[in-house]
Amino acid sequence: MAPVAPRSGDAIFANIERVNAELFTLTYGAIVRQLLTDLEEVEEVNKQLEQMGYNIGIRLIDEFLAKSNVSRCVDFRETADVIAKVGFKMFLGVTASVSNWDAEGTCCSIILEDNPLVDFVELPDTCQGLYYCNILSGVIRGALEMVSMKTEVTWIRDVLRGDDVFELQVKLLKQVPEEYPYKDD
Ligand code: MYR
């Protein structure tokens, strides 16, 4: 019998990471499939996924701020860059790019070329209209709300609908000034 070569720690961890990523992708797929069965209407599934993402986002921001050491952004442009370069890397393992800024600097697109959520996914014709990754728009909306930014997050392009990339439009609706907790006397 051929001797089994011991694998290095790095190779084992790389393998565990790959398996975790696959498990995550498959679990998300199972959730979407279950929602489609339970809710029947694709529009309802879109809403539910967004709401689930929002509920995750309002909690995930604490972990993000604690782990990333990111300090307050000077403007929305910086916030968008932080989401694309640091946030996506931390939680999805991929980086995104930011483009299509409007003149006011309050609306932009986050472009995602790699998206581990859609590995192994092909949508049947019955799912036309489904925003399969809608959880991501909810995560961004929820996380930003916790740092005083009301946003609207909308899918513009989606590879599962035949586009070349994923494009999320993030529009800043309102920036609520944070109140200083102490009064100056
Ligand atoms: C600040 O000005 O307070 C910093 C704001 C940083 C917001 C970053 C939000 C991270 C959202 C992560 C999204 C990950 C999607 C997979």
Residues whose N, C-alpha, C, O or C-beta is under 5 A from the ligand:
A	BS01	MYR	F64 S71 R72 C73 V82 I83 G87 F88 F91 L92 V139 A143 V147
